[in-house]
Amino acid sequence: CIATTGLFREHVPPFRLLFPPFQKYITKGFVSEEEAGKRLAQVVSNPSLTKSGVYWSWNNNSASFENQLSEEASDPEKAKKLWEISEKLVGLA
């Protein structure tokens, strides 16, 4: 989680203050903006990460690995419903 970006600017101040250290020290899921940028560049430029439709993750030593998607995340009917709802929410349907 990139908890120090402007994405959290609308949250209440206590959340913005406490969430980054929570991610860093408790969940160990904190990623700096610099590290997130490196990972994005890696996905774009590394030939071993070109597989389409994959959710990539990185472990603590920055080694990438492919996550296994759940049945729910791979369900075509749910994907279709999500797409249709999203179209309505953004005014495309």
C-alpha positions in Angstrom: 0.0 0.0 0.0 1.3 3.4 -1.0 -0.1 5.1 2.1 1.8 8.4 1.9 0.4 9.6 -1.5 -2.3 12.1 -2.1 -4.8 9.3 -2.5 -5.4 9.5 1.2 -5.9 13.3 1.3 -9.7 13.1 1.8 -9.4 10.9 4.9 -9.7 12.4 8.3 -6.4 13.6 9.8 -6.0 10.8 12.4 -6.3 8.2 9.6 -3.7 10.0 7.5 -1.4 10.1 10.5 -1.8 6.5 11.7 -2.3 4.5 8.6 1.2 4.7 7.1 2.9 3.5 10.3 0.2 0.8 10.7 1.0 -0.4 7.1 4.7 -0.2 7.7 5.1 -1.8 11.1 2.0 -4.0 11.6 0.9 -5.3 8.2 4.3 -4.9 6.6 2.4 -3.8 3.5 3.8 -0.3 3.2 5.5 0.7 0.0 7.2 4.1 -0.6 6.2 6.1 -3.7 9.8 5.5 -5.0 9.4 1.7 -4.6 6.0 1.7 -6.2 7.4 3.6 -9.2 10.2 1.0 -9.5 7.7 -1.8 -9.4 5.6 -0.1 -12.1 8.6 0.4 -14.3 9.6 -3.3 -13.7 6.1 -4.5 -14.8 6.4 -2.3 -18.0 9.9 -3.2 -18.9 10.7 -6.7 -17.6 10.1 -9.4 -20.2 9.3 -12.0 -17.4 6.4 -9.9 -16.2 4.6 -9.6 -19.6 1.9 -12.2 -18.9 -1.5 -10.5 -19.4 -4.3 -10.7 -16.8 -2.0 -11.3 -13.9 -1.9 -9.7 -10.5 1.7 -9.2 -9.5 3.0 -8.9 -6.0 6.4 -8.4 -4.4 7.8 -10.0 -1.3 10.0 -8.3 1.3 13.1 -8.5 -0.8 11.4 -7.0 -3.8 11.2 -10.3 -5.7 8.0 -10.3 -7.9 5.6 -13.2 -8.0 2.2 -14.0 -9.6 -0.7 -14.1 -7.3 -3.3 -16.8 -7.7 -6.7 -15.2 -8.4 -9.7 -16.4 -6.4 -12.7 -18.1 -8.1 -14.7 -15.0 -7.3 -12.2 -12.6 -8.9 -12.1 -14.9 -12.0 -15.9 -15.2 -12.3 -17.0 -13.9 -15.7 -20.6 -13.2 -14.6 -19.4 -11.1 -11.7 -17.0 -9.3 -14.0 -19.8 -8.5 -16.4 -22.0 -7.2 -13.6 -19.2 -5.1 -12.2 -18.5 -3.6 -15.7 -22.2 -2.8 -16.2 -22.5 -1.1 -12.8 -19.2 0.8 -13.4 -20.6 2.0 -16.8 -23.7 3.3 -15.1 -21.8 5.0 -12.3 -19.6 7.0 -14.7 -22.5 7.8 -17.0 -21.6 5.6 -20.0 -24.7 3.5 -19.9 
